[in-house]
């Protein structure tokens, strides 16, 4: 299961620098002027999970295969993006393809780094970006309404859908995001969102890009951003793009040491993935054999056959049963054999709901 996080924000707030740092791939050009990123840079990044290394110590596999997350560095948006300003239409379409928006907000002053709006003001910057997402959604909705109005002349079902669309249109025209629409749990709305992929309905994580001092103690810009995020129950990750960039090339232990010296517990990447997984209701289960120890990403609440489908569709079609050992038991009893002997391996059927950290082996017949 793929998870794509799109890094968005005004030009020149540290998106490409953060992308370079988070992906450890120096292929996004960073420069001190707007629109240095034209095509969206994409990178597939392994999801850090120390549990895999612990499993590997016991199994001694030929390779370790992590789950992955796609990072998409989307070029800077500006006021008027929904009308095509600054190549805005193209950039907005790139956002439709991601599940989570990482909204980069500049929270530090530096006269050597220009700001497209001329000053540092997190709330103004957020309003510009999120208004453009709403304007883009209005445009999408207007096209859909025009299409349904033609269909409504001959189809009764189209008339009932139009009522929902007009209600949503009125909501958006008050500059309220789709995410706060009162009928968003209706089946008709879910079908509509699946088709149009509303930008203002995507999960948002705010990334406060600070200087080193702001990383250690919240400055006023960060405090303001956190107050805003709390009103919409959004998460804020605080990072320093320049420091994250310094972590590039360091071994894991060196990076951990470096962060500890700064008083930071987790890197920006680890924070983003943890929150993105939580926002989207994702968990991981493991397979552990001599060829590979591997992590698989699924939705929380999936049954064993559905979870097996991410390995291969045939696993779901011909599912017989699953052999399951919890991660904690696998480590405690030093592997599959020890867990069996301790009575910690369970045989689970089609109704079993997979838990985060389950070590699983599927039996199937096609």
C-alpha positions as CSV (number, residue, x, y, z in Angstrom):
1,X,0.0,0.0,0.0
2,X,1.5,3.3,-1.1
3,X,1.5,6.4,1.0
4,X,2.3,9.7,-0.7
5,X,3.1,12.9,1.2
6,X,3.1,16.1,-0.8
7,X,5.3,18.9,0.5
8,X,3.6,22.2,-0.2
9,X,3.9,25.9,0.7
10,X,4.8,29.3,-0.6
11,X,8.0,29.6,-2.7
12,X,11.2,29.7,-0.8
13,X,10.1,28.4,2.6
14,X,12.4,25.4,2.7
15,X,10.4,22.7,0.8
16,X,13.1,21.5,-1.5
17,X,15.8,21.7,1.2
18,X,13.5,19.6,3.4
19,X,12.9,17.2,0.6
20,X,16.6,16.8,0.0
21,X,17.1,16.2,3.7
22,X,14.2,13.9,4.3
23,X,14.8,11.7,1.3
24,X,18.6,11.8,1.5
25,X,18.4,12.3,-2.3
26,X,20.0,15.5,-3.4
27,X,18.0,15.8,-6.6
28,X,15.8,18.7,-5.8
29,X,17.4,22.0,-6.7
30,X,17.5,24.4,-3.8
31,X,18.0,28.1,-4.7
32,X,17.1,31.5,-3.2
33,X,14.4,32.4,-5.7
34,X,10.8,31.4,-6.4
35,X,9.9,28.5,-8.7
36,X,13.3,26.7,-8.6
37,X,11.2,23.6,-8.6
38,X,9.1,23.2,-11.7
39,X,8.4,19.4,-12.0
40,X,7.4,17.7,-8.8
41,X,10.4,15.8,-7.4
42,X,9.5,12.4,-6.2
43,X,11.4,9.9,-4.0
44,X,10.5,6.6,-2.5
45,X,11.8,6.5,1.1
46,X,12.0,3.5,3.4
47,X,9.9,3.9,6.6
48,X,12.3,3.7,9.6
49,X,11.1,0.9,11.9
50,X,13.7,-0.4,14.5
51,X,11.6,-3.5,15.0
52,X,12.8,-4.9,11.6
53,X,16.4,-4.7,12.8
54,X,15.5,-6.6,16.0
55,X,13.7,-9.3,13.9
56,X,16.7,-9.5,11.6
57,X,19.1,-10.2,14.5
58,X,17.1,-13.4,15.2
59,X,16.3,-14.5,11.7
60,X,19.6,-13.4,10.0
61,X,17.9,-12.9,6.6
62,X,19.5,-12.2,3.3
63,X,17.9,-8.8,3.2
64,X,15.6,-6.4,5.1
65,X,12.7,-4.8,3.2
66,X,11.1,-1.7,4.8
67,X,7.7,-0.3,4.0
68,X,8.0,2.8,1.9
69,X,6.6,6.3,1.7
70,X,6.5,8.5,-1.3
71,X,7.6,12.1,-0.8
72,X,6.6,14.6,-3.5
73,X,8.2,18.0,-3.5
74,X,5.6,20.3,-5.2
75,X,6.7,23.6,-6.5
76,X,5.8,26.7,-4.5
77,X,2.2,28.0,-4.7
78,X,1.4,31.7,-4.8
79,X,-1.7,33.9,-4.4
80,X,-3.8,33.3,-7.5
81,X,-2.5,29.8,-8.1
82,X,-6.0,28.5,-8.7
83,X,-6.2,31.0,-11.6
84,X,-2.9,29.8,-13.0
85,X,-0.6,32.3,-11.3
86,X,3.0,30.9,-11.0
87,X,2.1,27.7,-12.9
88,X,-0.4,27.2,-10.1
89,X,-2.9,24.9,-12.0
90,X,-0.2,22.4,-12.7
91,X,1.1,22.4,-9.2
92,X,-2.4,22.1,-7.7
93,X,-3.0,19.0,-9.9
94,X,0.1,17.4,-8.4
95,X,-1.4,17.7,-4.9
96,X,-4.5,15.7,-6.0
97,X,-2.2,12.6,-6.2
98,X,-1.1,12.6,-2.6
99,X,-2.9,11.4,0.6
100,X,-1.3,13.7,3.0
101,X,-0.2,17.4,2.7
102,X,2.9,18.4,4.6
103,X,2.4,22.2,4.7
104,X,5.8,23.9,5.1
105,X,5.6,27.2,7.0
106,X,8.6,29.4,7.5
107,X,9.0,30.3,11.1
108,X,12.3,32.1,11.2
109,X,13.8,35.4,10.1
110,X,16.8,35.7,7.9
111,X,17.4,38.8,5.7
112,X,19.6,36.7,3.4
113,X,16.6,34.5,2.4
114,X,13.9,36.3,0.6
115,X,10.2,35.7,1.3
116,X,7.7,36.0,-1.6
117,X,5.3,38.1,0.6
118,X,8.1,40.3,2.0
119,X,7.8,39.4,5.6
120,X,7.4,36.4,8.0
121,X,3.8,35.8,8.9
122,X,2.8,32.1,9.3
123,X,-1.0,32.7,9.5
124,X,-1.0,34.9,6.4
125,X,1.1,32.2,4.5
126,X,-1.3,29.4,5.6
127,X,-4.3,31.4,4.5
128,X,-2.9,32.0,1.1
129,X,-2.2,28.4,0.5
130,X,-5.4,27.0,2.0
131,X,-7.6,29.5,0.2
132,X,-6.0,28.5,-3.1
133,X,-6.9,24.8,-2.3
134,X,-10.5,25.9,-1.7
135,X,-10.7,27.9,-4.9
136,X,-9.4,25.0,-6.9
137,X,-12.0,22.7,-5.3
138,X,-14.7,25.3,-6.2
139,X,-13.6,25.1,-9.8
140,X,-13.7,21.3,-9.8
141,X,-17.2,21.4,-8.2
142,X,-18.6,23.9,-10.8
143,X,-17.6,21.6,-13.6
144,X,-19.2,18.6,-11.9
145,X,-22.4,20.6,-11.3
146,X,-22.6,21.7,-14.9
147,X,-22.3,18.1,-16.0
148,X,-25.0,16.9,-13.5
149,X,-27.4,19.6,-14.5
150,X,-27.4,18.2,-18.0
151,X,-27.9,14.7,-16.7
152,X,-30.7,15.8,-14.3
153,X,-33.0,16.4,-17.3
154,X,-33.2,12.7,-17.9
155,X,-31.9,11.0,-14.6
156,X,-33.6,11.3,-11.3
157,X,-30.5,10.2,-9.4
158,X,-28.6,13.2,-10.7
159,X,-31.2,15.6,-9.1
160,X,-30.5,14.3,-5.6
161,X,-26.8,14.5,-6.1
162,X,-27.1,18.1,-7.2
163,X,-28.6,19.0,-3.8
164,X,-25.5,17.7,-2.1
165,X,-23.2,19.6,-4.6
166,X,-25.0,22.9,-4.2
167,X,-24.8,22.5,-0.4
168,X,-21.0,21.9,-0.7
169,X,-20.6,24.8,-3.1
170,X,-22.2,27.2,-0.6
171,X,-19.9,25.8,2.1
172,X,-16.8,26.4,0.0
173,X,-17.8,29.8,-1.1
174,X,-17.6,30.8,2.6
175,X,-14.0,29.8,2.3
176,X,-14.5,26.8,4.5
177,X,-12.5,23.7,3.5
178,X,-14.2,20.5,2.4
179,X,-12.8,18.8,5.5
180,X,-15.4,20.7,7.7
181,X,-18.4,19.9,5.4
182,X,-21.2,18.5,7.6
183,X,-22.3,15.9,5.1
184,X,-18.8,14.5,4.4
185,X,-19.7,11.1,5.8
186,X,-22.6,10.6,3.4
187,X,-22.0,7.8,0.8
188,X,-22.7,10.2,-2.1
189,X,-20.1,12.6,-0.8
190,X,-17.5,9.8,-0.4
191,X,-18.1,8.8,-4.0
192,X,-17.8,12.4,-5.1
193,X,-14.5,12.9,-3.2
194,X,-13.1,9.7,-4.7
195,X,-13.8,11.1,-8.2
196,X,-12.7,14.8,-7.6
197,X,-10.0,14.2,-4.9
198,X,-10.8,17.5,-3.1
199,X,-7.6,19.3,-2.1
200,X,-9.1,20.9,1.0
201,X,-10.3,17.5,2.3
202,X,-6.8,16.0,2.5
203,X,-5.1,15.4,5.9
204,X,-2.7,18.3,6.7
205,X,0.5,18.2,8.8
206,X,2.1,21.5,9.4
207,X,5.9,21.7,9.3
208,X,7.3,24.7,11.2
209,X,10.7,25.3,9.5
210,X,12.7,27.1,12.2
211,X,16.3,28.1,12.8
212,X,18.3,26.2,15.4
213,X,17.2,28.4,18.3
214,X,13.6,27.9,17.4
215,X,14.1,24.1,17.3
216,X,15.2,24.1,20.9
217,X,12.5,26.5,22.2
218,X,9.3,27.6,20.4
219,X,9.6,31.1,19.0
220,X,6.6,33.4,18.5
221,X,6.1,32.2,14.9
222,X,5.9,28.5,16.1
223,X,3.6,29.4,19.0
224,X,1.2,31.1,16.6
225,X,1.3,28.2,14.2
226,X,0.5,25.7,17.0
227,X,-2.4,27.8,18.2
228,X,-3.8,27.8,14.7
229,X,-3.3,24.0,14.3
230,X,-5.0,23.3,17.6
231,X,-8.3,24.9,16.3
232,X,-8.5,22.4,13.5
233,X,-7.0,19.4,15.4
234,X,-4.0,19.4,13.1
235,X,-0.5,18.3,14.0
236,X,2.6,20.4,13.9
237,X,6.1,19.1,13.3
238,X,8.9,21.4,14.2
239,X,12.1,21.0,12.2
240,X,15.1,22.9,11.0
241,X,15.6,22.2,7.3
242,X,19.3,23.2,7.4
243,X,19.9,20.8,10.4
244,X,18.0,18.0,8.7
245,X,20.2,18.5,5.7
246,X,23.3,18.1,7.9
247,X,22.0,14.6,8.9
248,X,22.3,13.5,5.2
249,X,25.2,11.1,4.8
250,X,25.5,10.4,8.6
251,X,25.2,6.8,9.8
252,X,22.1,6.1,11.8
253,X,24.0,6.1,15.1
254,X,25.8,9.3,14.2
255,X,22.6,11.0,13.3
256,X,21.0,9.9,16.6
257,X,23.9,11.2,18.5
258,X,23.8,14.5,16.6
259,X,20.1,15.0,17.4
260,X,20.6,14.0,21.0
261,X,23.2,16.8,21.4
262,X,20.6,19.2,20.0
263,X,18.0,18.0,22.5
264,X,15.9,16.5,19.7
265,X,14.4,13.0,20.0
266,X,13.4,12.3,16.5
267,X,14.3,13.5,13.0
268,X,11.8,15.3,10.9
269,X,11.4,12.2,8.7
270,X,10.5,10.0,11.7
271,X,8.0,12.5,13.0
272,X,6.3,13.0,9.6
273,X,5.9,9.2,9.0
274,X,4.6,8.5,12.5
275,X,2.0,11.3,12.3
276,X,1.1,10.4,8.6
277,X,0.5,6.8,9.5
278,X,-1.6,7.8,12.5
279,X,-3.7,10.3,10.4
280,X,-4.4,7.7,7.8
281,X,-5.0,4.8,10.2
282,X,-2.1,2.7,8.9
283,X,-0.2,-0.1,10.7
284,X,2.5,-2.5,9.8
285,X,2.8,-6.3,10.0
286,X,5.9,-8.4,9.3
287,X,7.0,-11.5,7.5
288,X,10.2,-13.0,8.7
289,X,12.1,-15.7,6.8
290,X,15.7,-16.5,5.8
291,X,15.3,-14.7,2.4
292,X,14.0,-11.5,3.9
293,X,12.5,-9.8,6.9
294,X,9.8,-7.4,5.6
295,X,7.3,-4.8,6.7
296,X,3.9,-4.5,5.0
297,X,1.7,-1.5,5.4
298,X,-2.1,-2.0,5.8
299,X,-5.1,-0.1,7.1
300,X,-5.9,-0.6,10.7
301,X,-8.9,-2.9,11.0
302,X,-8.1,-5.1,8.0
303,X,-8.8,-8.8,8.2
304,X,-6.1,-11.4,7.7
305,X,-7.2,-12.2,4.0
306,X,-7.3,-8.5,3.1
307,X,-3.9,-7.9,4.8
308,X,-2.5,-10.9,2.8
309,X,-3.6,-9.2,-0.5
310,X,-0.8,-6.6,-0.2
311,X,1.7,-9.5,-0.7
312,X,-0.3,-10.9,-3.6
313,X,-3.9,-11.0,-4.6
314,X,-3.8,-14.8,-4.7
315,X,-3.1,-14.8,-1.0
316,X,-6.5,-13.2,-0.4
317,X,-8.4,-15.3,-2.9
318,X,-7.1,-18.6,-1.7
319,X,-6.7,-17.7,2.0
320,X,-6.8,-20.8,4.3
321,X,-5.4,-19.5,7.6
322,X,-2.6,-17.3,9.1
323,X,0.1,-18.3,11.5
324,X,0.5,-15.3,13.9
325,X,3.1,-14.4,16.5
326,X,3.1,-11.0,18.1
327,X,6.3,-9.0,17.7
328,X,6.9,-8.9,21.5
329,X,6.6,-12.7,21.7
330,X,8.8,-13.3,18.6
331,X,11.6,-11.2,20.3
332,X,11.0,-12.7,23.8
333,X,11.2,-16.3,22.6
334,X,13.9,-15.6,20.0
335,X,12.0,-16.5,16.9
336,X,9.4,-18.8,15.4
337,X,10.5,-22.1,16.9
338,X,10.8,-20.6,20.4
339,X,7.4,-19.0,20.1
340,X,5.8,-22.3,19.0
341,X,7.3,-24.1,21.9
342,X,6.0,-21.5,24.3
343,X,2.5,-21.7,22.8
344,X,2.7,-18.2,21.4
345,X,2.0,-19.0,17.8
346,X,-1.7,-18.7,16.9
347,X,-3.7,-20.1,14.0
348,X,-6.1,-17.4,12.9
349,X,-8.9,-17.6,10.3
350,X,-10.6,-15.2,7.9
351,X,-12.2,-13.1,10.6
352,X,-8.9,-12.2,12.4
353,X,-8.2,-8.5,12.5
354,X,-4.4,-8.0,12.1
355,X,-2.6,-6.0,14.8
356,X,0.3,-3.7,14.4
357,X,3.6,-5.7,14.8
358,X,2.1,-9.1,14.1
359,X,4.6,-11.5,12.5
360,X,2.6,-13.5,10.0
361,X,2.8,-16.5,7.7
362,X,-0.1,-17.1,5.3
363,X,-1.4,-20.5,4.2
364,X,-3.3,-20.3,0.9
365,X,-4.5,-22.5,-2.0
366,X,-5.2,-21.2,-5.5
